[in-house]
Amino acid sequence: MSTTTINTQKVNFKVFRFNADEDYLPYYEDYSMDVTSEEVVLDILNRIKWDHDGSFSYRRSCRHGICGTCAIKVNGRATLACKESMTEMIKIFGNELTIEPLK
Ligand code: FES
């Protein structure tokens, strides 16, 4: 029987926000969350929506890295949110991550 260790790290997110009905310009909202080594970027987007701000919107469909609907940028790097592990993002960019839509 094997055991899997789940690590948790504190990560600060800057998340792009813009509501064309209310905002004159886009802005970034800050969120600080404990992230586990099992999570992918889409889990973070879900947690922002479910736990912090129900008005936060993003797209996803297959959740298997096939359709491309969940494509976003993390620190300027285009990625599939449902496929990219948070462990990999933290390894590349550290604990300060900026999440934005594609151009
Ligand atoms: S939801 Fe289809 S690739 Fe991510």
Backbone and ligand atoms as CSV (ligand in chain L), in Angstrom:
chain,resi,resn,atom,element,x,y,z
A,1,MET,N,N,0.849,-1.172,0.000
A,1,MET,CA,C,0.000,0.000,0.000
A,1,MET,C,C,0.895,1.236,0.000
A,2,SER,N,N,0.614,2.175,-0.930
A,2,SER,CA,C,1.417,3.392,-0.978
A,2,SER,C,C,0.658,4.546,-0.350
A,3,THR,N,N,1.393,5.502,0.160
A,3,THR,CA,C,0.778,6.690,0.727
A,3,THR,C,C,1.214,7.904,-0.078
A,4,THR,N,N,0.312,8.825,-0.248
A,4,THR,CA,C,0.602,10.058,-0.974
A,4,THR,C,C,0.588,11.215,0.005
A,5,THR,N,N,1.653,12.003,-0.031
A,5,THR,CA,C,1.717,13.154,0.841
A,5,THR,C,C,1.115,14.364,0.131
A,6,ILE,N,N,0.194,15.032,0.779
A,6,ILE,CA,C,-0.405,16.245,0.218
A,6,ILE,C,C,0.210,17.433,0.921
A,7,ASN,N,N,0.941,18.250,0.163
A,7,ASN,CA,C,1.552,19.454,0.710
A,7,ASN,C,C,0.630,20.646,0.488
A,8,THR,N,N,0.697,21.590,1.409
A,8,THR,CA,C,-0.089,22.818,1.299
A,8,THR,C,C,0.840,24.021,1.353
A,9,GLN,N,N,0.581,24.985,0.487
A,9,GLN,CA,C,1.369,26.215,0.473
A,9,GLN,C,C,0.438,27.419,0.386
A,10,LYS,N,N,0.856,28.521,0.992
A,10,LYS,CA,C,0.114,29.782,0.876
A,10,LYS,C,C,0.512,30.447,-0.433
A,11,VAL,N,N,-0.471,30.823,-1.261
A,11,VAL,CA,C,-0.206,31.468,-2.549
A,11,VAL,C,C,-1.046,32.742,-2.634
A,12,ASN,N,N,-0.419,33.808,-3.130
A,12,ASN,CA,C,-1.124,35.071,-3.353
A,12,ASN,C,C,-1.469,35.177,-4.833
A,13,PHE,N,N,-2.745,35.377,-5.105
A,13,PHE,CA,C,-3.218,35.478,-6.487
A,13,PHE,C,C,-3.654,36.910,-6.767
A,14,LYS,N,N,-3.289,37.386,-7.947
A,14,LYS,CA,C,-3.849,38.637,-8.487
A,14,LYS,C,C,-4.706,38.209,-9.663
A,15,VAL,N,N,-5.984,38.472,-9.579
A,15,VAL,CA,C,-6.917,37.940,-10.567
A,15,VAL,C,C,-7.568,39.083,-11.342
A,16,PHE,N,N,-7.482,39.011,-12.658
A,16,PHE,CA,C,-8.056,40.013,-13.556
A,16,PHE,C,C,-9.566,40.052,-13.408
A,17,ARG,N,N,-10.112,41.255,-13.255
A,17,ARG,CA,C,-11.561,41.422,-13.141
A,17,ARG,C,C,-12.023,42.558,-14.037
A,18,PHE,N,N,-13.142,42.381,-14.657
A,18,PHE,CA,C,-13.745,43.463,-15.433
A,18,PHE,C,C,-15.205,43.139,-15.699
A,19,ASN,N,N,-16.061,44.062,-15.313
A,19,ASN,CA,C,-17.483,43.956,-15.596
A,19,ASN,C,C,-17.849,45.163,-16.460
A,20,ALA,N,N,-18.116,44.941,-17.717
A,20,ALA,CA,C,-18.365,46.038,-18.660
A,20,ALA,C,C,-19.550,46.905,-18.244
A,21,ASP,N,N,-20.479,46.364,-17.461
A,21,ASP,CA,C,-21.640,47.133,-17.015
A,21,ASP,C,C,-21.306,48.067,-15.854
A,22,GLU,N,N,-20.257,47.748,-15.095
A,22,GLU,CA,C,-19.958,48.518,-13.888
A,22,GLU,C,C,-18.581,49.172,-13.869
A,23,ASP,N,N,-17.608,48.585,-14.546
A,23,ASP,CA,C,-16.219,49.047,-14.420
A,23,ASP,C,C,-15.802,49.874,-15.629
A,24,TYR,N,N,-15.184,51.016,-15.345
A,24,TYR,CA,C,-14.640,51.837,-16.426
A,24,TYR,C,C,-13.383,51.178,-16.983
A,25,LEU,N,N,-12.555,50.635,-16.078
A,25,LEU,CA,C,-11.316,49.958,-16.473
A,25,LEU,C,C,-11.220,48.609,-15.767
A,26,PRO,N,N,-10.473,47.662,-16.340
A,26,PRO,CA,C,-10.207,46.405,-15.633
A,26,PRO,C,C,-9.360,46.657,-14.391
A,27,TYR,N,N,-9.404,45.739,-13.471
A,27,TYR,CA,C,-8.575,45.834,-12.259
A,27,TYR,C,C,-8.207,44.426,-11.814
A,28,TYR,N,N,-7.327,44.326,-10.818
A,28,TYR,CA,C,-6.912,43.020,-10.292
A,28,TYR,C,C,-7.366,42.896,-8.847
A,29,GLU,N,N,-7.963,41.762,-8.524
A,29,GLU,CA,C,-8.401,41.482,-7.156
A,29,GLU,C,C,-7.382,40.530,-6.531
A,30,ASP,N,N,-7.036,40.763,-5.276
A,30,ASP,CA,C,-6.061,39.917,-4.581
A,30,ASP,C,C,-6.765,38.857,-3.742
A,31,TYR,N,N,-6.268,37.645,-3.825
A,31,TYR,CA,C,-6.754,36.550,-2.988
A,31,TYR,C,C,-5.550,35.802,-2.449
A,32,SER,N,N,-5.595,35.450,-1.185
A,32,SER,CA,C,-4.535,34.653,-0.573
A,32,SER,C,C,-5.164,33.333,-0.129
A,33,MET,N,N,-4.619,32.234,-0.630
A,33,MET,CA,C,-5.241,30.942,-0.348
A,33,MET,C,C,-4.199,29.874,-0.061
A,34,ASP,N,N,-4.578,28.906,0.749
A,34,ASP,CA,C,-3.765,27.711,0.927
A,34,ASP,C,C,-4.064,26.771,-0.226
A,35,VAL,N,N,-3.025,26.362,-0.936
A,35,VAL,CA,C,-3.168,25.539,-2.129
A,35,VAL,C,C,-2.529,24.182,-1.867
A,36,THR,N,N,-3.229,23.112,-2.228
A,36,THR,CA,C,-2.663,21.784,-2.018
A,36,THR,C,C,-1.967,21.292,-3.288
A,37,SER,N,N,-1.072,20.352,-3.105
A,37,SER,CA,C,-0.309,19.812,-4.237
A,37,SER,C,C,-1.181,18.996,-5.185
A,38,GLU,N,N,-2.410,18.711,-4.810
A,38,GLU,CA,C,-3.309,17.949,-5.682
A,38,GLU,C,C,-4.128,18.834,-6.609
A,39,GLU,N,N,-4.111,20.135,-6.379
A,39,GLU,CA,C,-5.002,21.026,-7.132
A,39,GLU,C,C,-4.415,21.438,-8.477
A,40,VAL,N,N,-5.310,21.689,-9.422
A,40,VAL,CA,C,-4.939,22.303,-10.701
A,40,VAL,C,C,-5.462,23.740,-10.674
A,41,VAL,N,N,-5.081,24.531,-11.674
A,41,VAL,CA,C,-5.467,25.944,-11.688
A,41,VAL,C,C,-6.987,26.097,-11.684
A,42,LEU,N,N,-7.698,25.218,-12.376
A,42,LEU,CA,C,-9.163,25.313,-12.399
A,42,LEU,C,C,-9.762,25.169,-10.999
A,43,ASP,N,N,-9.149,24.383,-10.142
A,43,ASP,CA,C,-9.641,24.276,-8.759
A,43,ASP,C,C,-9.567,25.626,-8.059
A,44,ILE,N,N,-8.530,26.390,-8.357
A,44,ILE,CA,C,-8.388,27.722,-7.748
A,44,ILE,C,C,-9.471,28.654,-8.274
A,45,LEU,N,N,-9.716,28.611,-9.583
A,45,LEU,CA,C,-10.783,29.448,-10.147
A,45,LEU,C,C,-12.127,29.090,-9.506
A,46,ASN,N,N,-12.380,27.801,-9.349
A,46,ASN,CA,C,-13.626,27.367,-8.698
A,46,ASN,C,C,-13.707,27.881,-7.265
A,47,ARG,N,N,-12.608,27.801,-6.533
A,47,ARG,CA,C,-12.617,28.247,-5.124
A,47,ARG,C,C,-12.845,29.745,-5.020
A,48,ILE,N,N,-12.264,30.517,-5.959
A,48,ILE,CA,C,-12.503,31.966,-5.955
A,48,ILE,C,C,-13.994,32.230,-6.143
A,49,LYS,N,N,-14.594,31.537,-7.101
A,49,LYS,CA,C,-16.029,31.751,-7.362
A,49,LYS,C,C,-16.897,31.258,-6.206
A,50,TRP,N,N,-16.621,30.067,-5.727
A,50,TRP,CA,C,-17.496,29.470,-4.713
A,50,TRP,C,C,-17.288,30.056,-3.311
A,51,ASP,N,N,-16.043,30.395,-2.972
A,51,ASP,CA,C,-15.742,30.819,-1.603
A,51,ASP,C,C,-15.593,32.325,-1.432
A,52,HIS,N,N,-15.302,33.054,-2.533
A,52,HIS,CA,C,-14.977,34.479,-2.375
A,52,HIS,C,C,-15.901,35.417,-3.137
A,53,ASP,N,N,-16.188,35.112,-4.393
A,53,ASP,CA,C,-16.940,36.063,-5.211
A,53,ASP,C,C,-17.732,35.335,-6.291
A,54,GLY,N,N,-19.025,35.206,-6.074
A,54,GLY,CA,C,-19.881,34.489,-7.000
A,54,GLY,C,C,-19.990,35.144,-8.372
A,55,SER,N,N,-19.566,36.412,-8.472
A,55,SER,CA,C,-19.633,37.084,-9.769
A,55,SER,C,C,-18.420,36.781,-10.643
A,56,PHE,N,N,-17.426,36.096,-10.091
A,56,PHE,CA,C,-16.225,35.743,-10.857
A,56,PHE,C,C,-16.608,34.735,-11.953
A,57,SER,N,N,-16.217,35.045,-13.198
A,57,SER,CA,C,-16.605,34.201,-14.331
A,57,SER,C,C,-15.397,33.700,-15.103
A,58,TYR,N,N,-15.492,32.508,-15.610
A,58,TYR,CA,C,-14.440,31.885,-16.406
A,58,TYR,C,C,-15.114,30.752,-17.171
A,59,ARG,N,N,-14.380,30.188,-18.121
A,59,ARG,CA,C,-14.977,29.147,-18.958
A,59,ARG,C,C,-14.275,27.813,-18.733
A,60,ARG,N,N,-15.024,26.756,-18.756
A,60,ARG,CA,C,-14.483,25.392,-18.734
A,60,ARG,C,C,-15.555,24.469,-19.263
A,61,SER,N,N,-15.115,23.316,-19.780
A,61,SER,CA,C,-16.088,22.386,-20.329
A,61,SER,C,C,-15.695,20.951,-20.022
A,62,CYS,N,N,-14.718,20.408,-20.766
A,62,CYS,CA,C,-14.441,18.971,-20.666
A,62,CYS,C,C,-13.737,18.579,-19.356
A,63,ARG,N,N,-12.916,19.476,-18.819
A,63,ARG,CA,C,-12.105,19.243,-17.620
A,63,ARG,C,C,-11.090,18.102,-17.808
A,64,HIS,N,N,-10.747,17.827,-19.061
A,64,HIS,CA,C,-9.779,16.766,-19.350
A,64,HIS,C,C,-8.665,17.224,-20.277
A,65,GLY,N,N,-8.492,18.536,-20.453
A,65,GLY,CA,C,-7.414,19.046,-21.282
A,65,GLY,C,C,-7.607,18.780,-22.763
A,66,ILE,N,N,-8.834,18.681,-23.209
A,66,ILE,CA,C,-9.111,18.341,-24.605
A,66,ILE,C,C,-9.706,19.526,-25.372
A,67,CYS,N,N,-10.715,20.182,-24.816
A,67,CYS,CA,C,-11.474,21.173,-25.595
A,67,CYS,C,C,-10.783,22.528,-25.711
A,68,GLY,N,N,-9.971,22.912,-24.740
A,68,GLY,CA,C,-9.280,24.209,-24.778
A,68,GLY,C,C,-10.100,25.356,-24.231
A,69,THR,N,N,-11.315,25.105,-23.788
A,69,THR,CA,C,-12.200,26.163,-23.305
A,69,THR,C,C,-11.640,26.900,-22.087
A,70,CYS,N,N,-10.884,26.220,-21.262
A,70,CYS,CA,C,-10.414,26.798,-20.000
A,70,CYS,C,C,-9.071,27.528,-20.137
A,71,ALA,N,N,-8.614,27.767,-21.359
A,71,ALA,CA,C,-7.309,28.407,-21.553
A,71,ALA,C,C,-7.267,29.792,-20.911
A,72,ILE,N,N,-6.237,30.044,-20.117
A,72,ILE,CA,C,-6.016,31.331,-19.453
A,72,ILE,C,C,-4.516,31.579,-19.403
A,73,LYS,N,N,-4.136,32.744,-18.852
A,73,LYS,CA,C,-2.723,33.027,-18.639
A,73,LYS,C,C,-2.418,33.042,-17.151
A,74,VAL,N,N,-1.330,32.375,-16.778
A,74,VAL,CA,C,-0.814,32.447,-15.420
A,74,VAL,C,C,0.576,33.056,-15.518
A,75,ASN,N,N,0.752,34.225,-14.920
A,75,ASN,CA,C,2.003,34.985,-15.024
A,75,ASN,C,C,2.456,35.110,-16.479
A,76,GLY,N,N,1.492,35.363,-17.350
A,76,GLY,CA,C,1.776,35.602,-18.762
A,76,GLY,C,C,1.904,34.349,-19.601
A,77,ARG,N,N,1.888,33.194,-18.985
A,77,ARG,CA,C,2.042,31.935,-19.714
A,77,ARG,C,C,0.668,31.333,-20.013
A,78,ALA,N,N,0.382,31.102,-21.293
A,78,ALA,CA,C,-0.889,30.486,-21.666
A,78,ALA,C,C,-0.914,29.050,-21.166
A,79,THR,N,N,-2.028,28.673,-20.554
A,79,THR,CA,C,-2.126,27.335,-19.980
A,79,THR,C,C,-3.579,26.864,-19.955
A,80,LEU,N,N,-3.765,25.570,-19.888
A,80,LEU,CA,C,-5.103,25.016,-19.692
A,80,LEU,C,C,-5.335,24.879,-18.191
A,81,ALA,N,N,-6.324,25.607,-17.681
A,81,ALA,CA,C,-6.557,25.635,-16.237
A,81,ALA,C,C,-6.900,24.257,-15.671
A,82,CYS,N,N,-7.567,23.427,-16.464
A,82,CYS,CA,C,-7.999,22.124,-15.946
A,82,CYS,C,C,-6.866,21.102,-15.940
A,83,LYS,N,N,-5.758,21.439,-16.579
A,83,LYS,CA,C,-4.675,20.468,-16.710
A,83,LYS,C,C,-3.420,20.873,-15.935
A,84,GLU,N,N,-3.212,22.173,-15.764
A,84,GLU,CA,C,-1.959,22.669,-15.183
A,84,GLU,C,C,-1.983,22.535,-13.659
A,85,SER,N,N,-1.033,21.807,-13.125
A,85,SER,CA,C,-1.017,21.613,-11.675
A,85,SER,C,C,-0.488,22.852,-10.973
A,86,MET,N,N,-1.028,23.117,-9.815
A,86,MET,CA,C,-0.574,24.254,-9.020
A,86,MET,C,C,0.861,24.042,-8.564
A,87,THR,N,N,1.228,22.802,-8.309
A,87,THR,CA,C,2.611,22.514,-7.911
A,87,THR,C,C,3.584,22.979,-8.989
A,88,GLU,N,N,3.245,22.727,-10.248
A,88,GLU,CA,C,4.106,23.143,-11.353
A,88,GLU,C,C,4.155,24.671,-11.467
A,89,MET,N,N,3.014,25.317,-11.320
A,89,MET,CA,C,2.980,26.783,-11.394
A,89,MET,C,C,3.831,27.415,-10.301
A,90,ILE,N,N,3.735,26.866,-9.090
A,90,ILE,CA,C,4.510,27.400,-7.970
A,90,ILE,C,C,6.000,27.137,-8.190
A,91,LYS,N,N,6.315,25.967,-8.759
A,91,LYS,CA,C,7.717,25.639,-9.036
A,91,LYS,C,C,8.315,26.615,-10.048
A,92,ILE,N,N,7.544,26.993,-11.048
A,92,ILE,CA,C,8.032,27.898,-12.095
A,92,ILE,C,C,8.039,29.354,-11.620
A,93,PHE,N,N,6.943,29.801,-11.013
A,93,PHE,CA,C,6.751,31.228,-10.753
A,93,PHE,C,C,6.824,31.629,-9.286
A,94,GLY,N,N,6.829,30.684,-8.372
A,94,GLY,CA,C,6.816,31.044,-6.950
A,94,GLY,C,C,5.394,31.226,-6.446
A,95,ASN,N,N,5.239,31.919,-5.321
A,95,ASN,CA,C,3.948,31.996,-4.636
A,95,ASN,C,C,3.153,33.259,-4.942
A,96,GLU,N,N,3.531,33.988,-5.990
A,96,GLU,CA,C,2.796,35.177,-6.427
A,96,GLU,C,C,2.337,34.916,-7.860
A,97,LEU,N,N,1.061,34.649,-8.044
A,97,LEU,CA,C,0.575,34.272,-9.363
A,97,LEU,C,C,-0.502,35.249,-9.841
A,98,THR,N,N,-0.375,35.663,-11.094
A,98,THR,CA,C,-1.350,36.544,-11.715
A,98,THR,C,C,-2.154,35.749,-12.732
A,99,ILE,N,N,-3.465,35.776,-12.582
A,99,ILE,CA,C,-4.356,35.023,-13.472
A,99,ILE,C,C,-5.125,36.009,-14.337
A,100,GLU,N,N,-5.027,35.814,-15.653
A,100,GLU,CA,C,-5.670,36.724,-16.602
A,100,GLU,C,C,-6.283,35.925,-17.743
A,101,PRO,N,N,-7.239,36.513,-18.450
A,101,PRO,CA,C,-7.746,35.855,-19.657
A,101,PRO,C,C,-6.702,35.938,-20.762
A,102,LEU,N,N,-6.871,35.126,-21.785
A,102,LEU,CA,C,-6.014,35.245,-22.957
A,102,LEU,C,C,-6.300,36.571,-23.633
A,103,LYS,N,N,-5.384,37.039,-24.460
A,103,LYS,CA,C,-5.586,38.304,-25.190
A,103,LYS,C,C,-6.784,38.182,-26.101
L,1,FES,S1,S,-12.033,22.379,-19.796
L,1,FES,FE1,FE,-11.553,21.466,-21.720
L,1,FES,S2,S,-9.402,21.756,-21.860
L,1,FES,FE2,FE,-9.887,22.520,-19.900
